[in-house]
């Protein structure tokens, strides 16, 4: 499902970013662009982040962005 209309980012792309270590809005935005334009998708991004946090075991490495 399309979540970020501005950047054409789907929920699957956001979930993949979170599974690969993007654990915050900012990191999701850096990885795939969601939430970096108008911000209208941020509530949906937050829901995906929360759902993925609940499903993903703790102790996974954080995504290094540099």
C-alpha positions in Angstrom: 0.0 0.0 0.0 1.3 3.5 -0.8 2.1 5.3 2.4 4.1 8.4 1.3 2.4 9.9 -1.7 5.1 12.6 -2.1 8.0 10.2 -2.4 5.9 7.1 -3.7 7.0 4.9 -0.7 5.0 1.8 0.1 4.5 0.1 3.5 6.6 -2.8 2.3 9.6 -0.4 1.7 9.2 1.1 5.1 8.9 -2.3 6.8 12.1 -3.4 5.0 13.9 -0.3 6.2 12.8 -0.9 9.8 13.8 -4.6 9.6 17.2 -3.4 8.4 17.7 -1.1 11.4 15.9 2.1 10.7 14.3 2.5 14.2 13.1 6.1 14.0 11.2 8.5 11.7 14.4 10.2 10.8 16.2 7.0 9.8 13.2 5.8 7.9 13.3 9.1 6.0 17.0 8.9 5.3 16.7 5.3 4.0 13.6 5.6 1.8 12.3 9.2 1.9 9.0 8.6 3.7 8.0 11.5 5.8 10.5 14.0 4.4 8.2 16.1 2.4 4.8 17.2 3.6 4.7 15.0 6.7 1.2 13.7 6.0 2.3 10.1 6.1 4.1 10.4 9.5 1.2 8.9 11.5 1.3 5.8 9.2 5.1 5.7 9.4 4.8 5.7 13.2 2.3 2.9 13.2 4.6 0.8 11.0 7.5 1.6 13.2 5.6 0.5 16.3 4.3 -2.7 14.7 7.7 -3.7 13.5 9.3 -3.0 16.9 6.8 -5.3 18.5 7.6 -8.1 15.9 11.4 -7.7 15.7 13.5 -9.1 18.6 15.6 -6.7 20.5 19.3 -6.7 20.2 19.5 -6.2 16.5 22.1 -3.7 15.4 21.1 -0.1 14.6 21.4 1.2 11.1 24.5 3.3 10.7 23.9 6.3 8.6 26.8 8.5 7.8 
